[in-house]
Amino acid sequence: MRKIKKIIITIGTLLLLVGSLLLFSHRPQAGEDTPVSEEVNPYRDADLTTVVIPSENNSFGYNILMYGSVLVHQPSRPGLPGNVGFATEKDASKVAELVIRKIRNNEMPPTVTIEELQELGVLR
């Protein structure tokens, strides 16, 4: 009886070992679909809000708040020299919304290019 138990335990252990090896040793070959792991995006569902702020020479900038705390403080037009902000509150708001979209897409830092400012029609 002891001998049979020992044989059963040995066979069971070998089966577990072989099964584990088969399960964890598979490597995808060329042409096989490999699962794509999604990167965790901490900003996708975050509480993000914009606040238009006054800036130099009667211009406007913006703050991006995350859960009520300032994440981005932008008193001037990004990517351009000088400290002057946007001509209107609406222009500052358009750019702030672009920045929020970039943050929600996990584009950090959420850089704004001159081309994007031109597309938004906020350069005067």
N, C-alpha and C positions, 0 to 999 in steps of 0.2 A: 504494500500500500504506500509506503514511504517513497519507494522507487517511482511509482506512477505519479505521485504528487510532484516529485522533483522533475520528472520529464515534462509534465504539463506546465509547470512554472517556467522551465527552460524554453519550451516551445512558445509560450505566451510572450516571454521577454524578447525572443528573437523576432516574433511577428511584429511586436511594437517597434522594435528597433528598425526593422526593414521598412515598415510603414512610415515611420518618421523620416527616414532617409529619402524615401520616394517623395513624400510630401514636400519636404523642404529643399530638396536638391534640384528641382526643376528650374531651369534657366530658359527664358524665352529665346527662341532661335530667330535668325533674321527673317523678317516678314511676318512674324507673329505679333499680334496686338499686345502691347504691354499696358497695364493699367496706369493711368496718369493720376498721381496724387494731387489733390487740390491743396494749394497753400492756404493756410488759415489766414483769413482777412479780418483783423480785429476792428476794422472801420466800417465794414459793410452795413451793419445795422446800428452803428453808433448814433447817439443823439448829437447831430451836428447842426448848428445854426449860424446865420450870418448877421452881423451888425455893421451897418454903414457908419463910418466915423468921419468927423471933420478933419481936414488936413490943411497944409499950407496954401496960402493965396486963394481962399474960398474953394478949395477942391475937396475931394472925398477919397477916403480909403476904406478899408474893411477889416474886420476881425472875424475869424472863424472860431466859434466856440464848440468845444466838445464836452458834453455834460456840464455846461455852464462855465468851464474854464477856457481861457484863451489858448488856442492851439496855434493859430496863425495871426500875427499882427502885421498888416500891410498898409501903412499910411500913404505910400507912394505907388506909382504905376510900376509893376514888376518888370524887370528886364530893360528898363530905360534909365538913363542918367537923371540925376536930380532928385529932389524931395517932393515935387508936386504930385498930387494925386489926380484922380479922374475929374473931368469937367462936371459931371452930374452924378447924383446919387444912383440913378438908374445904371450908369456905366459901371460904377463900383460894384453894384449888386450883380450885374451880369458876370463880371470876372470872379466874384466871390462864389457864385453858383458853379462856375467852371471848376474852381478849386475844390469845391465840395464833391463834385463828380469824380475828380481825380483821386481824392482821398478815399471815397467809397470804393474805387477800383484799386485801392492799395498802391497808388502811385505816390511813393514817398521818397523825397520831398515832392510836393505837388507843384512842380515848376511850370510857369506860364511863359510861353514864347511870344515874341513880337508878332509872329504870324497868327497866333491864336488871338492876340489882341486886335489885329486887323480884321480877322474873320468875325469877331464880335462887334466890330464897328465902334470901338471905344477910343480910338486914337484920333485926336483932332488937332 
